[in-house]
């Protein structure tokens, strides 16, 4: 009976994880992206804590922005704050990573035009 309960619990957890993953989009979460940058840039604990807080703050601000101008303003503010957290070498590497990701995003598959257009 105990083995049956354990088996059912494991099955239920597997189903929950599967559905959770199926609902997520191809877009990387802020937490995952932050963790990837922390590792790639070699941030110390203090820098990592600041980066996590900064990314969550600006994710909320950016997602709540009403206009493209407001989003552009937040991008500029974010960049200034990132630069204050990182060393010059880390910031240069960060900018390279961002540029590379932007190029990859821009060269990705384009949506097909609607028929007749």
C-alpha positions as CSV (number, residue, x, y, z in Angstrom):
1,X,0.0,0.0,0.0
2,X,2.9,2.4,0.9
3,X,4.5,1.6,-2.5
4,X,1.3,2.4,-4.3
5,X,1.0,5.8,-2.5
6,X,4.6,6.6,-3.4
7,X,4.1,5.6,-7.0
8,X,0.9,7.7,-7.3
9,X,2.7,10.7,-5.7
10,X,5.6,10.4,-8.2
11,X,3.2,10.0,-11.1
12,X,1.2,13.1,-10.0
13,X,4.4,15.1,-9.7
14,X,5.5,14.0,-13.1
15,X,2.2,15.0,-14.6
16,X,2.4,18.4,-12.9
17,X,5.9,19.1,-14.2
18,X,4.9,18.0,-17.7
19,X,1.9,20.4,-17.8
20,X,4.0,23.2,-16.3
21,X,6.7,22.8,-18.9
22,X,4.1,22.5,-21.7
23,X,2.6,25.8,-20.7
24,X,5.9,27.7,-20.7
25,X,6.8,29.4,-23.9
26,X,10.1,29.2,-25.7
27,X,10.9,32.5,-24.1
28,X,13.5,32.2,-21.3
29,X,12.3,33.2,-17.9
30,X,13.8,36.2,-16.2
31,X,15.2,34.0,-13.4
32,X,16.8,31.6,-15.8
33,X,18.3,34.3,-18.0
34,X,19.6,36.1,-14.9
35,X,21.2,32.9,-13.6
36,X,22.8,32.3,-17.0
37,X,24.3,35.8,-17.1
38,X,25.5,35.5,-13.5
39,X,27.4,32.4,-14.4
40,X,28.8,33.7,-17.7
41,X,29.9,37.0,-16.3
42,X,31.4,35.5,-13.1
43,X,29.5,37.7,-10.7
44,X,30.3,37.5,-7.0
45,X,27.4,37.0,-4.5
46,X,26.9,40.7,-3.9
47,X,26.7,41.5,-7.7
48,X,24.4,38.5,-8.2
49,X,22.0,39.6,-5.5
50,X,21.9,43.1,-7.0
51,X,21.4,41.7,-10.6
52,X,18.5,39.5,-9.5
53,X,16.7,42.4,-7.8
54,X,17.4,44.7,-10.7
55,X,16.1,42.2,-13.3
56,X,12.9,41.6,-11.4
57,X,12.3,45.3,-10.9
58,X,12.8,46.1,-14.6
59,X,10.8,43.1,-15.8
60,X,7.8,44.5,-13.9
61,X,8.4,48.0,-15.1
62,X,8.9,47.0,-18.8
63,X,5.9,44.7,-18.8
64,X,3.8,47.5,-17.3
65,X,4.9,50.1,-19.8
66,X,2.1,51.6,-21.8
67,X,4.1,53.1,-24.7
68,X,7.2,52.2,-26.7
69,X,8.8,55.4,-25.4
70,X,8.3,54.3,-21.9
71,X,9.9,51.0,-22.6
72,X,12.8,52.7,-24.3
73,X,13.2,54.9,-21.2
74,X,13.3,51.8,-19.0
75,X,15.9,50.1,-21.2
76,X,18.2,53.1,-20.8
77,X,17.7,53.3,-17.1
78,X,18.3,49.5,-16.8
79,X,21.6,49.8,-18.7
80,X,22.9,52.5,-16.4
81,X,22.1,50.4,-13.3
82,X,23.6,47.3,-14.8
83,X,26.8,49.3,-15.6
84,X,26.9,50.4,-11.9
85,X,26.9,46.7,-10.7
86,X,29.4,45.3,-13.1
87,X,33.1,45.8,-13.5
88,X,34.3,47.4,-16.8
89,X,35.4,43.9,-18.1
90,X,32.1,42.3,-17.1
91,X,30.1,45.1,-18.6
92,X,31.9,44.8,-21.9
93,X,31.2,41.0,-21.9
94,X,27.6,41.7,-21.0
95,X,27.2,44.1,-24.0
96,X,28.7,41.4,-26.3
97,X,26.3,38.8,-25.0
98,X,23.3,41.1,-25.5
99,X,24.4,42.1,-29.0
100,X,24.9,38.4,-29.9
101,X,21.4,37.5,-28.6
102,X,19.9,40.4,-30.5
103,X,21.5,39.3,-33.7
104,X,20.3,35.7,-33.2
105,X,16.8,36.9,-32.4
106,X,16.8,39.1,-35.5
107,X,18.1,36.4,-37.8
108,X,15.6,33.8,-36.5
109,X,12.7,32.5,-38.6
110,X,10.3,35.2,-39.9
111,X,6.6,34.7,-39.9
112,X,5.2,33.9,-43.3
113,X,3.0,36.5,-44.9
114,X,-0.7,35.9,-45.1
115,X,-1.9,34.4,-48.4
116,X,-2.9,37.1,-50.9
117,X,-0.7,39.8,-49.4
